[in-house]
Amino acid sequence: MSAAEPPPPVFVLVEPQMGENIGAAARAMWNFGLDRMRLVAPRDGWPNSRAAATASGAGRVLDGAGVFASTAAALADLTHVFATTARPREMTKPVLTPEQAMREARALAAAGERVGVLFGPERAGLVNDDVALADAIISVPVNPDFASLNLGQCVLLTAYEWRREAVPAAPETLEMPRTRRASQVEVERLWAHWDARLSEAGFFFPDHKAEVMRLNLRNLLARMAATTADVQTLHGVLRQLVRQAGHGGFAAEPGGGRADEA
Amino acid sequence: MSAAEPPPPVFVLVEPQMGENIGAAARAMWNFGLDRMRLVAPRDGWPNSRAAATASGAGRVLDGAGVFASTAAALADLTHVFATTARPREMTKPVLTPEQAMREARALAAAGERVGVLFGPERAGLVNDDVALADAIISVPVNPDFASLNLGQCVLLTAYEWRREAVPAAPETLEMPRTRRASQVEVERLWAHWDARLSEAGFFFPDHKAEVMRLNLRNLLARMAATTADVQTLHGVLRQLVRQAGHGGFAAEPGGGRADEA
């Protein structure tokens, strides 16, 4: 993260029940670089060995987690709070998607606000008294016929959106290990090689279709975005097929024709 | 969903191990309205009672799941495939975020393409031979210090992005007049043809490089986004070169080998 990255929001788990779910939430957070967790009255006390076992690799999130007796105490120093809910709460509050909420959270954090997100217990979700403490509600736009996100999934999607909003319009990247895109002249030479051999082989037939056949093949070559290694491979493919022709049979004659070292 | 909603992508789970994870994937999908699942060689057979128990409420996804013996068979009728990977694969393919990939998937589906997303087994992820079948890679932008998304989480985020992208931005389109993208099975047959003839010609030499040489060629084929007409052309190219070999010379022997009428 850059120096300009604002501090991530605090994720507050209210009365979580299973240690495994606390650990899973820690992993989900740390996957996206969030490490500020608070716990309100965890059912099985704290620390929790099952939470630690599940969190493996994301233990630092648990190590830094603060434990509070009430939701109000956990939120005391925060200036802006979102509450995640699965169902409408009949309250007059903004209801945001995770995307909208984390975009807003990022702007608030960048302006020096201290932002938190509330997550309710596994089964029942947040009680209305806790939702009432929040400035806005986050509701994931799930299938109306099947809304069954669990705690870990809700934490995951919210953390993902925080991170996603950090990288505005990431460019598509083309993974190209140890090689580079072939230059136009390399592709032209490759085409000339294939054109010559295919012409000799009588491929471009009948004559009145030869032009469009050539055009289609050149388009294919252009579209494959060949690397220099690919170009060598395709020279080798052709040489080996034609070498056979010179010998009138299928005796393998290795050497020379192949070049793919990538 | 509106009437204009394009069909959602097929999610293909390759060699999933635990039934619970298949069930969790079904729930994650159905939360966002996706119900088209395929399974490649599930470890514990099919149907799987643990998958059914975990999926509760999303059983319709499992009920409709097709089971296939190989990844190639599961992809046979699809025209555009994304592969999810956690680590770089040293292949020359576009690498997209889930956001970019699902935006593209939505545009492709709206244009009548049949889109799929590959998910690998729980521990190891997809093998390179499966990644090679894909047009592009999906990589979730996780914390570089802690990348530990599990299968269910990866399915969840991808399904979430499909749903979130319900209003597609102006898509990049590939102009394809009077033709359509070749299906996976057409491309597989094309590859089998080339593989057989190149093997006979002794191209894959030396032996210890044969595997990577084949992988590179398959990646080239996937990248060129061939149309059905292109596939026929490339069958014809090969037939014509090999026909020569049978006659031991360069006498043009037209007919049969060409098919490009586009």
Interface residues (C-beta under 8 A of the other chain):
Chain A: R27 A28 W30 N31 F32 G33 G57 A58 T97 E99 V140 P141 V142 N143 F146 A147 S148 L149 Q153 L156 L157 Y160 R163 R164 V167 A170 E172 T173 L174 E175 M176 P177 R178 T179 R197 L198 E200 A201 G202 F203 F205 P206 K209 V212 M213 N216 L217 L220 R223 M224 A225 A226 T227 A229 D230 T233 L234 G236 V237 L238 Q240 L241 V242 R243 Q244 A245 H247 G248 G249 F250 A251 A252 E253 P254 G255 G257 R258 D260 A262
Chain B: R27 A28 W30 N31 F32 G33 G57 A58 P88 R89 E90 M91 T92 K93 P94 V95 L96 T97 E99 Q100 I137 V140 P141 V142 N143 F146 A147 S148 L149 Q153 L156 L157 Y160 R163 R164 R197 L198 E200 A201 G202 F203 F204 F205 P206 K209 V212 M213 N216 L217 L220 R223 M224 A225 A226 A229 D230 T233 L234 G236 V237 L238 Q240 L241 V242 R243 Q244 A245 H247 G248 G249 F250 A251 A252 E253 P254 G255 G257 R258 D260 A262
